[in-house]
């Protein structure tokens, strides 16, 4: 199978963008037909909660990095006293 050219990739990308835009428009039109319901949670709060759920692993990674950095600093300080 031959490698795709830049032009082919660009055309496929544009086609996907058009399909996505069409799907978004259809979704908005479908929602506008339905009766508008007041959101139970403000949009900003809901967005923040979604991000918190999506990036839960970041907190554990940062905690692990901090623990590792602290332990390395303690080892370096201990070695500085031993080497003298």
HELIX and SHEET records of a PDB file:
HELIX    1   1 UNK A    6  UNK A   33  1                                  28    
HELIX    2   2 UNK A   43  UNK A   54  1                                  12    
HELIX    3   3 UNK A   56  UNK A   83  1                                  28    
END                                                                             
